[in-house]
C-alpha cells in the first residue's frame, strides 16, 4: 500500500482521503486551519459531507511538512487560486522523485497556465526535475464519491507509466480510473466546463427548460473543443470522461456549485451574493479571465463563455445575454461545408507542443496530379517547418474554370493519394483564389508554403499575420515534364509496343 499526503481538507480532498484510506492506504490530510483540523479529528465529519463517516485512520494536521515528507504520492486538493501559494510552501518538503496528483480544476488568469503547469513552474528550481505530475479529472462529485457511488475518472500524465500507477492506486470497486496522455486537454476541459455549467444554471434560473440546457451543453463543448484544438490538444479528450462526461455532470447536477451559482444569478442575485449563498469556491468564476484571454490569443470564437463573462462582470443582464446568443449570425454546425474530415475532428498526430503557443500549423496548395517524388520532397520540407501540415488540393471545378487545366485523376483520387503521405495531416479542397485569405484564419495558420515558381505572388498573405515561404522545386521533375516525356517515349502510337502476353515473366523457362 502507498503513503499519501493530501493538501486541502475541502469536500473533494476529504472524499478522496476517505476513499484512499478505506482502500488500505496510509493517508495524512493537511489544512491551513487549526479549527478545521480539530473538528475533523474529533467528529470524523465534514460540514459539507453530512452522510460521510471519516475513517479514524486518517491523520489531520496543520503541519505541511508532515503531510509532504516521506509520502509516495502528494495529492493537491486546494482550490485553483491557492495552488501556487500552497505548492510554494510545500516545495521544501517535496522529494525529487515524488508523484504529485492535482485534482484542482482551473486556470491561472495571469499566466494562463493549467494547474499542473503551475505546479511544474513552482518546482522548476533544478531540484525537482524528476517529480511526476498527474492531473486527475472527470465527472466526479465529492458528495457521491463519499457515499461510495460508482464513479469514473481520468488519470492524465505524459508519462503513461505514471498515469497507470495512479490508475492502480485510485481504482477500487467504486472508482474506475482511465488513463490519458493529453494532460493539457484534460485540464482545459476541467477548467472551462465550469463556465458552461454557470451558463446552464443561469438559464434554469431564468425559467428556461431542458431544450436550452441541452443547447448550452452541446455548443459549450464545441467551443471548449475549438479552443483546445487550437492549443494543440487531442480531439478524443473532449468527447471523453474529462470533457463531455465532466460537462454533463457539472451542468446538470444538484451538487454542482457552479450550476447553483448560475441559478442564483439567473434569479436576480448579484454575483457576490450568489457566491456567498453557495458557500464554497465557484471555480467557473475564477476561470473566466483566463478563458477570455485564451479565446483572444488563439482567435477562437467562444460566444457562451463571452456571454457568461458579460453577465458576471455586470455588463449585461442575464436575459439580454440570452438574446445576444440567439440573435447571432446564422452558422452551419460543420466547420466548413464540403469537407468530409473536419479540422476540429482530426486526431492531431505528431503532437509536439511548443510551450503555450500550441502547434505550429503549415499550409500549402496545389493540384497534385500524377503524384511524383518532387511533390513528396515539397511536402516533406513543408512539414519540417511546423507540427501540423494542411494540404489544399484544387477541386476539379476550380482547375477547369480558373486554371483551364484538365487533370488525369479526379479530386477525390488526388485527395486519397495525398492523404496517404505520412507528412500530411489534413487535406481540404480549394474552390477559389480568394479562399487563401480565409483559410489563414479558419485554420489558425502560422506558415504558408508554395513552390518558388510562385515567388512573390502570395506575399499579400503576410497581411493576415502568417509567414510566407517559397520552397525550391525539385528541378528535374514536374507533372508536365512527366506527360511530355511519356508522350515522346511512345511517340509512334502512344502506347508501349510490348503486350503483357508477350513477356516471359519466368526467366527459368
N, C-alpha and C positions, 0 to 999 in steps of 0.2 A: 504494500500500500504506500501511498505518497503522503508527504507532508506539504500542507497547503496554507499559505497566508492570504487572507482576504483583506484588501484595503477598502473599507467602506462598509458600514453596518446599516445601509438602507434596505429597502424591501428586496431588491434584486440580489445584493450581496448576501443578505441573511438567508434568503430562499436557497441560493446555491450552496452556501456554507452548510445548511441543514442537509441538503441532498448529498453532498460530498461526505459529510460526517456519517450519515446513515449507510453510505456505501463502504465504510470502513477506513476512510482516510483521516489523518490527524490534522485538524483544522484550527487555526487561530485567526480571529477576526479583530481588526483594528478599527477604532473610531476616534475621531478627534475630540469627542465629547465624553467627559468622565461620567456625566449624568446618564448618558445613553448606555455606556458600559455597565454602570451599576444596575440599571433597570433590566437589561438583557441578561446579566449574570444572575440576578436574584429571582426574576419572574419567569425566565425562559419563554417570554412572549414578546412579540414585536407589535407596536401600536397599529401598524398598517397591515398586519397579517394576523387577524384575530383568531383564525382557525388553525394556526400553525403552532405546534409544540416544538420548541427549540431543544435539541439534544443537550444533555448536560455535559457531554464530552467536548463541546466547543468552548474554547478559551477566548474570552473577550478582553481586550486591552487597549490602553491609550499609548502604549509603548510601541512605536512603529518599528523600532529595531527588532524587537522580539517577534514581530509579525513577518519580518522580511528575512532575517538571518536563518540559515540552515533549512530553508524551505525548498522543496523540489520545484514547486510552482507558486508564483505570486499572481493572485487574481486582483486586477484593478477594477473596482466596482463603485468608484465615486462618480458623481455627475460630471459630464464632459467639461464644464467650466473650471473644475478643480483637478483635472487630470495632470496638467503641467505642474502645478504647485505641489500636489501630493507626491508625484514621482521625483520631483526635485528634492523633497525632504527625504524620500526613501532611498535615493540613489546611493548614498554612502554605505548602505547595508545590502545592496544587491550584488550577488556574485556574477562573475563574467559569463558563466555557463548556465545561468538560471533561465527558466521559461516564464515569461510574463504573458498572462492571458487577459486581454482587455474586453470588458463587457459594456463599457460606456458607449453610447451611440450619439455622435455629434461631430461637429467640425469647428475648428478654431477660427474665429472671424478675422483675426489679424493676419494669420499665416496661411489660411485656407487649408490647413493640414487636417487629416483624419486623426483619430485618437492614437492609432499605432504609430503614425508618423510623428505625433507629438512626443510619445514615449521614446521613440528612436532618437529624436532630436535632443531630448534631455540626457540621454545616455551616450551621446556622441562625444565622449571625452577621452577616447582611446583605451579606456579600461573596461568597457562593457561591449566590445565588438562581437563577442561570442553569444551575447544574450539573444534568445529566440523570442519573437513577439508574435502572438496569435490573436486574431480577432474572433471572438465567439459571439455570434449574432444569429437572429432568426425570429420566427413567430412565437414569442415567449412572454407570458405574463407571470410575474413573480407569484401572484396570488394562486395561480394554478399549479406552478411548479412546487410550491409549498404544500399543496394538497396531494402531491404525487399523481397528478393527472397526466396522461400521455402527452408528450411534448417532443418536438423535433427542433434541432438547432444545427448551425454550421460552424465548424472549426476551420478557420481560414489562415493559411500561412504559406509563404512562397516555398518554404522547405516542407515538402509533403510528409516527410518522416515525423517532423514535429507536430504537424496537423494531425497525423494519425495517432501520435502519443496522447495528445489532448483528447482526441476522439475516444481512445480507450479509457482514460481516466474518468471522463464525464458521462460515459454511457452506463445505463442501468436499465432496469425493467420499465422505467417510466420515461427515461430520456434517451432518444435515439439521435445520434450525432453523425452528420455527414461532413466530408472534407471538401475544401475548395482552395485553390492556389491564387485566385483572383482577390487578393486582400482589399485593394482599393475599391473594387466593385462592391464587395460585401459591405464595406464601411459606408460607402456613398448611399447604398440602399438603406442602411440602418439610420443614417442621419436625416435623409430627405423624406423618408416615408412619414416622419413625424409632422412635417409641414402639410402633407396631403391629408393626414388624419385631422389636423386642425381645420382644414377646409371642409372635410366631411362633417365634423362637429358643428361648424358654423351653419352649414346647410340644414342640419337637423334642428338647430336652434331657431332658424328662420321658419321652420314648419315644412320644409321640403321633404320629399319622400325618398323611396328606395331608388327610383329612376335617377334622381340627382346624385345619390351616393354612388351608384354603380358607375355613372359617368365620371365622377371625380376620381374614383379609384383607378379606373381604366386609363383615362387620359393623364392622370397623375403619374402612373407608372411609365407611360410613354415619355413624359418629359424628363423623369429621372433617368430613364434609359438613354435618351438623347444626350444628356449631359455626360453620363457615364461612358458612352461610346466615344464621345469627343475627347474624354480624358484618358482613353486607351484601355478601358475596361472591357470585359468579355460579355457578349450578349446573353449567354446562357445564365449568368448570375442573376440577371434581372427577372427572369422567369422562374427562378428557383425559390427556395425557402427564405433566403435573406432578402429577396426582392418582393415578388408577388405575395409570398407567404406572410412576411412581416407586415407588409402594407395592409393586407386584408384584416389581420388580427388587430392592428392598431387603429384602423379606420372604422371598425365596426363594433369593437368590444366595450362593454360597460367598465372594464378595468383600465381602459386607456386614459391616462391623464391628459394626453394631447387632444383626444376626441372630446373629453369632458370640458377642457378649457375652451375649445372651439364652440361647443354647445352653449356655454355661458355667454361667450362673446356674441353669438348669434341671437341670444335672448335679450341682449342690451347691456350686459355688464361691460365696463371698460376692462382693458387688458390686465391691469394691476389687480383689480378686484377679482377677476376670473382666476388668476394665478393663486391668489390668497385662498379662494374657495377650494381649489384643487388641493392645496396644502403640500404639494411636492413639486420638484423641479419639472418644468414643462420644456422638454428638450427641443420641441418644434420651434418655440420662440427663440431659443438660443441659436438654432441652426439657420435662421432666416438671413442674417447678414452675410454669412459665408455663401449661402446658396445664391443670393443675388449677385455677389461679386463673381462667382464662378460662371453664372449664366452670361454675364457681360464679358468676362475674359475669353470664354470659348465660343461666344456668339451663338448661344443656344436659346431658342425660344422656350420659355417656361411660364406660360400665362397663369396657371393656377398658383404657382409659387409667388408670382408677381402680385396677384390679387390678394393672397393672404398677407403679403408684406404691406400692401396698401391699407388693409384693414387694421393690422397690428400697429402700424405707425400712425394711425389716425387720419390718413389722407383720403380714405373713402369709407363710407358706411357699408356694412356687410351686404345689404340689399343692392346697393349701387355696384358693388364689385361683381355680383352675380350677373347683373345686366351687362356689364362690360364683357364678361366671359361669353355670354350668349350672343352678343352683338358683334363679335369679332368677324374678320374676313372669312368667308367660306373656304374650306380646305378639303382635300382628299385624305383618307386615312392612310393611304400608301405614301411613301416618301416621294416617289416620282412615278407617274403613270407610265406604263410600258416597260418598266424594269422588272424583270422576273425575280431578281435577287436584290432585295433592299439593302442599302448601306447599313441601316440600323440592325438588320438581321443577319449580317455576316459574322461568323465566329472569327474574331480577329486573330490571325496567325502571326507568328513572328513578333510576339508582343514584347518588344524591347522598350521599356519605359524610359523616358527622358525627364526625370525629376517631376516637377509639377506641370510640365508642358505637354504631357501625354505623348502620343505618337506623332512622328513627322510623316505627313502624307504627301505623296508624289503622284502626279497625274501626267499622262501622255496620250496623244491622239494619233490615229492612223487608220488606213484601210485594212492592212494585214491580209492581203490576198496572196495566194501562193507563198505561204509561210516559209521562211528560209533562215539560215544562220545569222544573217545581218539583222533580222528582226529580233532574234534571240539575244544578240550582243547588245542591242539598244535597250531591251527590257532589263537585261542583267545590270547594265550600268545605271539605268533609271532607278531600279530597286535599291542599288547601293547608295543612292542619295538620301534615303529615308528608311522608314519602317513598314510602310503600307503603300502598295502601288495600285492605282486605278488606271485601267486602260479603257479609253473611249474609242470604239470602233465605228467607223462611218456606216450608217444604215444603207441599204440598197437604194432607197429613195433619195437620200442625200447625195450619194455617189453619182446617181444618174442626173438629178435635177440641178445640182450645184457644181459638180466636178466634171459632168459629162463623161463619166467613166463607167464601164461595164465590168463587173467583177466575175471571175470564174466561179467562186464559191459565194453562196448566199450569206447574208449577215449571220444567221443562226449557225451556219457551218463555221464561219470565221470566228465567231464568238466561242464555240466549243473548242476550237484549236487553241486559241489564246488562253482560255481558262485552264487548259491542261499544262501550261507552263508554270513551273514552280515559283518563278519570281512574281507572278501576278496574283493579287488578292481579290480584285473585283473588276468585272467587265460590264460596261454600260454602253448604250447606243448614242451616236452623235446624229442629231436631227437637223442642226442648223449651225451656221458660223457663229451666230450670237450666243450660242449655248455656253461657250467657253467662259464668259464673264460670270454667269450664274453658277456654273459648276464650281468655280473657285470658292464661293461662299457656301454652297449647298453641301459640299463635301469637305469643308474646312481644310483646303489645300495649302500646303507650305511651299511646294516647289512644282513648277510647270516645266515639262521637258519636251523638246522636239528635236528632230534631226537638224544639223546645221545647214541643210539646203533651204530651211525656212528662216535663217538667221535674220533677226530684226523685225520679222513680220508680226510677232506676238509680244513685242515689248510693251504694248499698251496694257497688258495684264499686270505689269508692275504696279499700276494704279490701284489694283484690287488687293494689294498687300502681299503678293506672292513673289518668290524668287523665280526668274525665268532663265532656264539653262538650255543651250543648244549643243547637243552632243554630236561629235563627228560620225558620219555614216560609215559603215564598213565599205571601203571604196570599190571593191571589185564585184559587188553583188547588189542586185535590185530585182524587184519583180519584173520590171520592164525588160531588164537585161536577160532574165531567165526566158521570158517569152520569145525574145529575139533570137537568142542562141538556139532554143529548141526549134524554132522555125527554120533557121539556117541549116541546122544539122539534118533536118528532114525535108529539105527544100524540094526534093524530087516529087514526092506525093504527100508530104505532111505526116507520114506515118513511118514507123520502123518497118524495114523491109523483111525482117525476120519474124515469122509466126511462131508462137509458143509451141505448136505441134512439131515444128522442125528442129527444136532444140533438144539435144541429148543432155538430160539432167543427171545422168549416172555415168561418169567417166569410165567406170569399170566395164561397161558393155560396149 
